[in-house]
Amino acid sequence: MLAERPRIGWLLIAVGALAVFLASVPAIIFRPAGIEWAIWWPAAGIAVGIALRAPRRVAPWLIVVLTAVFVLSQLVAGRPAALGVALGFAAGLEVAVVYAILRGTRDRPRRLVRVGDLLSLLIATMVGAAVFALIAATAVATLVAPDAVLDYLQSSVVAHVVGLIIVTPLFFDLGRAGVHGRWGELVAQSLSLLGTLELIAWAGDNGVPLAFLLLGPLVWGAARFGGRLVILQFLIVMVIASELGGGGVVAVDGLTPETNALIVQLFVLSSGIVLLAVLAVSGAQQRLLRLSTSAIDASLTGFAELRDRDGHWSLEAQNDAARIALGEGERGLTDAFDAPSALVIEALAARTPEEAESLGGSERVATASGRILQATIAPLLDPDRGARDDIHRRFSLQFIDVTDSIALAQAEEADRRRAADMQRALLPDRVPAGLTGWQLAGACRPSREVGGDFYSWSLDGATLAITLGDVMGKGLGAGVMAASLQTAARLTNTGCAPSVVLARSAAAVRDQLERASTFATIVQVHVDIETGRVQYADAGHGLTIIVRPDGSFTRLASVNLPLGVDDDEALVDAESTIAAGDVLLSLSDGALDAFPESADPLADVAALVAGVASADAAVEATINLSTLPGIADDITVVALLRG
């Protein structure tokens, strides 16, 4: 492969040299009678175009060889040696300058699909022609005569500009425009072009210059077909119209050959620029259309055209997403959607005014195959529609297939419900037997289906053990951790001190807390139901109080850090006493959110439960705080009333 590349480069140089030579010599030899200099120099455009298409490493050598070909063509055409060398060198330098401006750092073919591309071509051409004019005019003034410079600039410089602007685009990327099945229109356009030529020739014979009419069919072709086809049409027509530079149907009787030659050049140049401008604008529109079409085809949003013909609704998928959901081809609305959804779509279209520029609302509909779509409608406006078409309306039906996301949400909801059921199953469902003279109640109301709060109790002889905890966070993750901690506390509560229960529970869930990067506050309370003595250990919770009948209360202070913060901390126990009529109330911090302005929200909670007749009443008064506005956290409460 590496050995073949040099051969390809030399082959390109050879082909380019031959093409430029064959284009140069006739332009010099077959110039109009009475004209000293060539008025049509396509070789410049061919040379620049071949250089732009050549690999970057080959282009410099190609330009050097083409410069030599320019010199050779001048000599073959009969120019004096010194003048031929000077003019050939000027043409080669012109090609190098135009090539450098157009090529820049590009490694792909130059494009002509925007107006900016045409401006770049015009700028490069003007700069290159200026360089050529400076060198060539100096050579003509020195080697021919100073008086010949004006005639030379009037003909050859314009000839180079024409050749660069008209021929170079043949080597550009002109987009994907083409006939694409419009062969009948192409034949009609070609016939109109030939007919216009005939008309111009007839008018010219009668002294009426109508050459400008050629722009009509040429612009038609540029707008509809674009590309090299129309440029080639233009080149052929210009050769015919000017009769190889003699003026032909473009010439005006009574003018000198030089003036007629200039008229031909200016006509070709102006017509070519107009034609290229149409090509650029048309290319930009086609490029935008291709980008839009590609974006729609690749979009995850489905696009379909919805039509109403005399009350008969049909639709046709316009991209892959729509074809997957609705099927191929045009079909009735009731064939694509279930009956209720078809009615919803019709109603949505009826509510969408034809002149609307926004979407007409969004509805959830179901296809006949069971897919769930979130759909919206916008009118397809047609300003050229006649009055007789008023009964035919067209809409764009756009939708997103939400079937899988709905199924996933339903599955997640089912998982949350099952997790909530499991969490509720772990809570105590009855008060232990044997609590004579005492009332015990508890409740947990998570802010979501699953929360991080939990509580439990058990009676071992005369000792009632109550556990209440709160895992940092909400949702399923906090609920799973709460269940683990609750189970650990229940299994380790075997007649030992509250601090030992918490220490063993912390050891059991230490790894889980660490992996989840979370912590838990928890309080373990042991009550002697015969004496009312309370022994407790509190790990960062601090929300357990003993409320007296008069509303005063004692807080069972927390002296330990939450579980998961410091694994080496030694937990300690503390003591208190419950007297007759007192309520021991332990709650989670969600209840305090009901008193955002309070300096001591625990005092407000104590006021709610002071003097209650039962533990159930104390729990109900506290848990009902969750119904207040702004409560977003779990609320859990346990109440123990001594009668």
ABEGO torsion letter per residue (X at the ends): XAAAAAAAAAAAAAAAAAAAAAAAAAAAAABBBGBABBABBAAAAAAAAAAAABBAAAAAAAAAAAAAAAAAAAAAAGBBAAAAAAAAAAAAAAAAAAAAAAAEABABBBBBABAAAAAAAAAAAAAAAAAAAAAAAAAAAAABBAAAAAAAAAAAAAAAAAAAAAAAAAABBAEABBAGGAAAAAAAAAAAAAAAAAAAAAAAAAGBBAAAAAAAAAAAAAAAAEEAAAAAAAAAAAAAAAGGGAGEAABBBGBBAAAAAAAAAAAAAAAAAAAAAAAAAAAAAAAAAAAAAAAAAABABBBBBBBBBGGBBBBBBABAAAAAAAEBEBBBAAAABBAAAAAAAAAAAAABBAABABBAEBBBBBBAAGBBBBBBBBBBBBAABBAAAAABBBBBBBBBBAAAAAAAAAAAAAAAAAAAAAAAAABBABBBBGBBGBBBBBBBBBABABBABBBBBBBBEABBBBBBBBBBEBEAAAAAAAAAAAAAAAAABBGBBAAAAAAAAAAAAAAAAAAAGBBBBBBBBBBBAAAGBBBBBBBGAGABBBBBAAGBBBBBBBABBBBGABAABBBBBBBBBBBBGBBBBBBBAAAAAABAABABAAAAAAAAABGBABAAAAAAAAAAAAABBGBABBBBBBBBBBX
